[in-house]
């Protein structure tokens, strides 16, 4: 039972496709609401909800990309680096 780790490019591509799908579903849903019940507020409400969901879902990707661009050590390598430093300090 392994965990699949995606590259930043793959994550960004997935999120882009997910956002496109959400946008399309939002248009279909709001169009149906407007057509069936004359709820004209449905279009801006769906648009705002999709925008908020996209911003929320891309937060971790942006944060991880920013740490790489700032040349910071990824969190998953921090303990490995500390172990290497400790082993080097034990050398005679």
C-alpha positions as CSV (number, residue, x, y, z in Angstrom):
1,X,0.0,0.0,0.0
2,X,2.3,2.7,-1.3
3,X,1.7,6.4,-1.6
4,X,2.0,8.1,-5.0
5,X,4.1,11.2,-4.9
6,X,3.4,13.6,-7.8
7,X,5.8,16.2,-9.1
8,X,4.9,19.8,-8.8
9,X,4.2,19.8,-12.6
10,X,1.8,16.9,-12.2
11,X,0.1,18.5,-9.2
12,X,-0.4,21.7,-11.1
13,X,-1.7,19.9,-14.2
14,X,-4.2,18.0,-12.1
15,X,-5.3,21.1,-10.3
16,X,-5.7,22.9,-13.7
17,X,-7.9,20.1,-15.1
18,X,-9.9,20.0,-11.8
19,X,-10.5,23.7,-12.0
20,X,-11.6,23.4,-15.6
21,X,-14.0,20.6,-14.7
22,X,-15.4,22.6,-11.7
23,X,-15.9,25.6,-14.0
24,X,-17.8,23.6,-16.5
25,X,-20.0,21.9,-13.8
26,X,-20.6,25.4,-12.3
27,X,-21.8,26.8,-15.7
28,X,-24.1,23.8,-16.2
29,X,-25.5,23.9,-12.7
30,X,-26.1,27.7,-12.7
31,X,-27.6,27.5,-16.2
32,X,-30.1,24.9,-15.0
33,X,-31.0,26.9,-11.9
34,X,-31.5,30.1,-14.0
35,X,-33.5,28.2,-16.6
36,X,-35.7,26.3,-14.2
37,X,-36.3,28.7,-11.3
38,X,-35.2,32.1,-12.6
39,X,-32.5,32.3,-9.9
40,X,-30.1,34.8,-11.6
41,X,-28.0,35.0,-8.5
42,X,-26.8,31.4,-9.1
43,X,-24.2,32.3,-11.7
44,X,-22.2,34.7,-9.5
45,X,-22.6,32.5,-6.5
46,X,-21.3,29.5,-8.3
47,X,-18.4,31.5,-9.8
48,X,-17.3,32.8,-6.4
49,X,-17.5,29.3,-4.9
50,X,-15.4,27.8,-7.7
51,X,-12.8,30.6,-7.3
52,X,-12.6,30.1,-3.5
53,X,-12.2,26.3,-4.0
54,X,-9.5,26.8,-6.6
55,X,-7.6,29.2,-4.3
56,X,-7.9,26.8,-1.3
57,X,-6.8,23.8,-3.3
58,X,-3.7,25.5,-4.9
59,X,-2.4,26.9,-1.6
60,X,-0.2,23.9,-0.7
61,X,1.2,23.8,-4.3
62,X,2.1,27.5,-4.2
63,X,3.6,27.2,-0.8
64,X,5.8,24.2,-1.8
65,X,6.9,25.9,-5.0
66,X,7.8,29.1,-3.1
67,X,10.0,27.1,-0.6
68,X,11.8,25.6,-3.6
69,X,12.2,29.0,-5.3
70,X,13.6,30.4,-2.0
71,X,16.1,27.5,-1.8
72,X,14.7,26.2,1.4
73,X,15.1,22.6,2.4
74,X,11.9,20.6,1.9
75,X,10.3,19.5,5.2
76,X,10.6,15.8,4.4
77,X,14.4,16.1,4.1
78,X,14.9,18.1,7.3
79,X,15.3,15.0,9.6
80,X,17.6,13.3,7.1
81,X,19.9,16.3,6.9
82,X,20.0,16.5,10.7
83,X,21.0,12.8,10.9
84,X,23.8,13.4,8.4
85,X,25.0,16.4,10.4
86,X,25.0,14.4,13.6
87,X,27.0,11.6,12.0
88,X,29.5,14.0,10.6
89,X,30.0,15.5,14.1
90,X,30.7,12.0,15.5
91,X,33.7,11.6,13.1
92,X,37.1,11.7,14.8
